Amino acid sequence: MPTMEERLAALEARISTLEKQGNVTAPLPKVQPVKSMTADKPVHAGPPLAAQLLGWGGAAALVLAASYIIKLALSSGWLTPERQLSVAVLGALLMIGLGIRLRQNDRSYASLLPAGGVTILFIAIYGAHLYYGLIGQSSALAMVTFVCLLSLWLCRLFQSTLYAFFAVTGAYSVPFLMRSLMLDITDLAIYYTCWSILFSIFALWVRSRAVYLLALYMAMIGFDLSWHMDSDTQQWISAVLFQLVLVIIFGLAAAYYTVRNNAPMQQDAAFAHLPALLIFYFLQYSLLQKNIPAIAPWVAVGSAVFIFICYAAASRLSKQELAGGRMLLQAYVALVLFHVGYLESVSSAWEPWVAFVLVLIVAFYGVLRNNISAPGAFIWLAVFIIFMLNYLRIVTGFDRQAVIAPDILSVLYACELYAAYYWSRRSATLRAFWPLLLVGGHLAAIAAAVHIFDNRVVVSLTWGLLALACLLLALKYKDKLLGKSSLLIFAISSAKVLIYDLSSSAPLVRIGSLLVVGCSFYLGGWLYKKIEALS
């Protein structure tokens, strides 16, 4: 059978024969010009770092030059304050206009000039009001508002969030620089609320989480500082309501941003939101705890429910998994669980029991979801801290008399850790925690024997039986790690005999302890040889 090369050669020969017979020369096919893959309009990449530095340096130099000109004019008597401020404003407007004119050539680089102009406008307004007293409070507030709106327009025009940051900073600095303008806390709350709504809407428009995040931080911290600087701090109800309104505004903004822009919150964005939630929680809780402590925990739980509703609504409407939002929700729920659900609500007598049951509930939820990590790292961290605080209390016997049924509880703690090891071993999960679970279970069991039994011989006998039981179970289930962990119990038993029993016990107690330890050690050694033979 002819090969592909032979077929192609025969075909070329036939075509050549036909061309010679007809004296026809096959025209070459016209080569179509390849359309460029680039866009019709040139794509302007951001200017290089050196150009950015030069641009920023130039804008800063212009601002400084204006400052020195004003200083020289004042010292020489050339300019009155009115003329000085007029020159500054005209220079700022010139910089803004020139930047707008040059944006067609290089939008990113041209945006540096209006940035300097906006800065000069803010300085001129505050200087005219605070330093010279040329304009009143209402006029200064109106001018600051105009410059903030101008900054937002420039942000949209140049597509640079830098101008939005200028607007946020300028708007939220008014209560500090014009303190007499805010008559009381209600005026302050209304002022911050209006700007918060505006910046949230603008953040949705320009698709930038950074805008509403900066506004959230500045509104929350700025309001708290301004309010505490006021001599009248009795209007705490208005402060509580404002904090709640603020969280509702930005919570809805974060959820709607995800849905509207089809942009799930990523892990880095979630971590940027987390400090704001922590600040809100502690400001709100401390305020309520000071004035109406009875409802403080319920408000904290209600805030966690609101965050859950925002997350659930965003997840349902966007029809996708929101890993960052889920992490943020779990972190806040863990905080409420640890602080309100445990520290503030559980009495000392019931704390160890709550810790014991809490581990079972969270683990059961993970089992139902077929993923032990389903509750989230922050939830497990809170549960771990609660459990360890009470585990150490049970093992060491600290304040043992205040705990309800401490003997039963000490045994249950050991059983819970052993059960966790058995389940994780059976499901082949949490492999890194197997040694910790075994050691924790052994120490809890050893401590339980000490707390329950007063007789030293009985304690030694209990420890020996526990070590032998570990070896027997290790042989039955071929669990080499369990078998090796019995060495810890043998080591503690021998230390007890040498340190306590032989030095301060009656002769019969010494003999009994030595007999128990000797027999358990001998049987343990015989069984341990088989453990070493396990694969």
Secondary structure, DSSP 8 states (H G I E B T S, - for coil): ---HHHHHHHHHHHHHHHHHHHT-------------SS-SS-------HHHHHHHHHHHHHHHHHHHHHHHHHHHHT---HHHHHHHHHHHHHHHHHHHHHHTTT-HHHHTHHHHHHHHHHHHHHHIIIIIS--S-HHHHHHHHHHHHHHHHHHHHHHT-HHHHHHHHHHHHTHHHH-GGG--SHHHHHHHHHHHHHHHHHHHHHHT-HHHHHHHHHHHHHHHHHHHHHSS----HHHHHHHHHHHHHHHHHHHHHHHHHTT----HHHHHHHHHHHHHHHHHHHHHHHHH-TTTHHHHHHHHHHHHHHHHHHHHHHHTS--HHHHHHHHHHHHHHIIIIIIITT--TTTHHHHHHHHHHHHHHHHHHTT-TTTT-HHHHHHHHHHHHHHHHHHHHTTTGGGSSSHHHHHHHHHHHHHHHHHHHHHHT--GGGHHHHHHHHHHHHHHHHHHH---HHHHHHHHHHHHHHHHHHHHHHT-HHHHHHHHHHHHHHHHHIIIIIHHHS-HHHHHHHHHHHHHHHHHHHHHHHHHHT--
